[in-house]
Amino acid sequence: MNILITGHEGFIGNSLLKKLKTEENRIIGFGRGENLSRRKFLAQPDVFIKGEIRDEEKLKRVIADYEINEVYHFAAQSIVRTCANNPKSTFDINVMGTVALLEACRTSGPTVNSVVISTSDKAFGHGPIPYTEESPLKPLHAYETSKACQQLASLCYFHNFGVPAKVVACSNLYGPGDFNMTRIIPNTITRLAKGKPALLNKGAASYVRELVYIDDAVDAFITASRKGKNGEVYCCGGTEHLSIEKLIEKICHIMEKDVKNNLQIFERPSQFKEIKEQYIDSTKLQSLGWKPKYSLDEGLKKTIEWYTNLSKK
């Protein structure tokens, strides 16, 4: 197949690229090409198209010229703190970037048979948990609102124009290859590996998060694309949820670090707001044959090994 991956240099996009890059597939990566410092760690697409996700005309040409069959959309502003600091840019990139891609598929994609849009459990916001596909979208803050808008736009393009869109809403993802050090797992592991204390936002110790290992998430996206129904949402989670404090303690234990002497509390910026408790019921996705293969302990051990080796380079 001819497969288009937007945001192919990001954590999820590059992990998916590695899985799909076979002799049978031609991978077209679409992105800004700005990650020069870590390119040696990244899998490369068969064809790289440098572009801005809001550039609808370029997306149309790519989809038509390469006769794209399958699309995975990851290009987005994904850093919650950055979204809080710059909401206008967040909505422009996340929402209108998604609309540009969907519009390009609508007008130039007769060969496209699947468009998978990556959103987040945060799109469900402050609704009841565990989240399911039927949960109301109740976002309050910038990042989660932009992800909810992505979901609504995707379903709109299916119901109104027949674009074969599906949405995968994931819990927090972790694993080798995540270079975003603002996220708690790579930040905690890297700091501890360098002899520095782990950081914990004041007041966030009891916040609950669910964690999905990256390989399981990649399998979820492929499963949704090839076995899921168009116009549907699939929740990827159902693994293990725990408090932020317990997560840090678990990482310290695996790394044989004393928690008491390796934890530093700091004050979060006032505009940086998060949902207190999040986890997912993935029954619908599992009905397609997907299920997580990695327990949290297994995934953390593999992740710690990767970042520990990286910190020595």
N, C-alpha and C positions, 0 to 999 in steps of 0.2 A: 504493500500500500504506500501511497504518498501521504505522509503524516506531517501536519503543521503543528509545531509547539511554540506558543508565544511565551516569552519569559523563560526560554530554554536554559539560561545560565543561572537561574534561581535554584533554590533548594529542591523544590518538588519537580520543577521542569527538567533539571539536569538528571535527577534520579530516574525519572520516567524515560528520558532520552536513552540512558544507559540500558534500560530494560528492553526498549523497542528497537534499538539499533541492531538490525540483523540484515542478512543478505536479501531477505524478502521485502524489506521496508526501505523507503527513502525518506529520511528525516530532514525537514526544512525547519530550521530554527529562525525565529523572528524576535529581534530584541535590539537593545541599544549598543551592545558590544562594549560595555564599559568596564568589565571585570578583568582587566589585563593582569593585575597582580596575582590573581588566583586561577588564571586560565589553565595553568599546567595541571590543576587538580580536576578540571572539568572535562566531561565527554563532549566531543565536538559533533555537530550535525553534519549530514552529508552536504547540505547547502546552508549557508548562513546569509540571511537577509537583514541588513542593518536598517532599523526603522523605529518609529514612534508608534505605539499601539493606537493612538488616536488618528493615525494617518489612514483614513478609510480608502483612499485611492490606491495607495501602495498595497494595502491588504487585498484589495480586489484583484490587482495584477498578480500578486503572489498566488492567490487561490486559483485564478484562471490559468496562469502560465504553467504551474506545476500540477494542475489537475488534482487538487487536494481531495483525498478521500475521508480523512479523519483529522479532527482539530481538537487540540487540548489547550485551554486558555489559562495561563498562569501569570501573565504580565499584569502587575498591579503594585500599588503601594501597600506593602504588607506589614510594615512596622507600626504597631499600635501607637507608640509614642510619637512617631513622626506624623501620623494621621491627626493626632490630637493637636499638634503644633501647627499644622497646615491643612485644615479641613477642605478649603476650596480646591487645592491641588489634588487632594485625595479623591474628592468626588469627580473631578475632571478626568483623572487617570482611571480610577476603578470603574466608574459608572459609564462615562462617555467612551472610554477605551473599549469596554465590553460591547457597547452599542455599535461602535464602529466595526468591530469584528463580526457581530451578528448581521449587520447591514451588508457587509462585504460577502458573507456567506449567502445571504438572501438574494443578492443581485448577481453574483459572479460564481456561485458554487453549485452548478448542477451535478458535479461529481461528488460533492460532500454528502456523506451518509451518516455522520455523527459529529456533533460539536459538544464537547464536555467543558463546562464552565466550573472552575474551582471557586467555591465560596468558603464558608466557615460556620462552625457551630455558633459563633458570635452573632450571626445574622438573626438568630432567634431571640437574642437579647435577654430581656428580663422576664421571659415567659417561664412556665413551669418546666421542671426537669424530671426525668431525663427528656431531652429534646427528641422529637420524632419528626418525620416529614410533614405531619399534620399540625405541628406546633405553630402557633401564631408568630409572625415576625414582629418582635417588640424591641427593636434597637433604640438606644438613647444617645449613644456616642458616635463619633465620626467614623471610625473604622467599621464598627458593626453595622452602621446605617448604610455605608457604601456597599457592604457585602449583601445586605438585604436587597438593595436596589439592583445589584447584579442578578440575583435570583429572579426578581420580578421581571426584569427586562428579558431574561432568557426565556422564561415561560411565555411572555408576551409574544416574542418572535416565533415561538412554536405554534401557539394557538391562533395567531393572526396570519402568519405567513408560511407556516409549515417548515420553518428551519428546524432541523433534527437536533434540537438542543436538549441536553440533560445537565443537571446540576449535581455536583458532589460537594456536600458540606462536611468538612472534616473537623474533628477535635484537634487539639494541639499536636503538631507533628514534631518528631525529633529523630536524630540519627546522624550517621556520618555524612559530611558534605554540607552541613548548614554553617555558613560563614557569618551569619547574622549574630554577632556577639551581644546584642541587646536581649536575646532570648535567654531564658533562665538556664536551660540545660547546657548549651555550649559555653555560656558565660561562667557558670558555676564550675564545670569541669576544667576549663582552661585556667581559671584563677587558682583553683586548688592544685592543679598540676604545676603551677609556677610558684607555689608556696604562699599565695595570697588568700585571704578569707573570702568565702562565698558572700554574695550580697543579697539582702532580703529587704524588700520595700516595707517600711513601717506600716503596720496595719493589714498587710497582705498575707501574714502567716497562715491564716485559717481559710484563705481563698482556695476553692477546690477546682482542680483541672484534670481533664482526662488526656491521656497521652497515647498516641498511635505511632508505632515505629514506621520509618519512612518506606521500607520495603512493603509493608502491609498497605500503606496508603497508595503506593504506585499500583499494586494489584487491584485496589478498589477502583481507581480511575479506569483501568483497562477493562475491568469487569463491567462497570457501568456503561462504558462506551459500546462494548460488543454484546452485552447480554441485557442491558437495561432498555427501558422503553423511552421513546422520545417524549419530551414534555413532562418528565418526572424528576423529582428530587430524591437523592439517595444520601442518607446520613452515614458517615464513616466514623465509627467509634466503637463503643461497646467493649472496650478493653479494660483498663483499670484507672479509676480516678482516686485522687488523694489530695491532701492539702499541700500547699507550696512548702510549708515547713517540713512536712513528712518527706516530700520529694528531695529537698536539700539534705535531710538526714540520711536518706537512702543512698544518695550519691556519695556522701561522706563515708558511709559505712563500706560501700564497695571499694572506694579509694583508700580505705584504711586511714581516714582522717578523723580526729576528734572534733565533734560538732561544736562543742562549747568554745574551743579555741580557734575555730575556723569559720566564724559567722559574724558578719558585720551588718548592722541595721542602718538603713538610710531613709531619709524623708523623700517621698515621691513628689513631683511637681503637682501643683494644685489642679492643673488642667488635664492631667493624666488620670483618666478614670477607667475602671474596669468592672466587669461583671464579677460578682463574688463567687458564683457556683455554676459550673458548666460540665455536663456530660451527656452522652448520647445513647439512644436505643438504636442499634444498627440492624434490627430484625429484617427490615425490607431489603437492605443490601445483602444480608446473608442468605436471603431467599433466592438470590441469583447465583449462589455458590461461593461467595466470598466469605472468608473468616480470617481473623488475625492469626498469624503464625508465631508471633513473638510475644512473650510475656514482658512485663515492664522490666523485671530484673535482667532477662536475657538481652533485651534491647539496650538497656543502660550499660551493661558490660561491654557490648560491642561498640557502643558510642564512646564510652570512656577510653577504650583501647585506641580508637581512631584519633580522638583529640589529644590524648597523651602523646602519641607518636608525632602528631602534627606540631605540638608545642616544642618538640625537640629539634625541629627542622629550622 
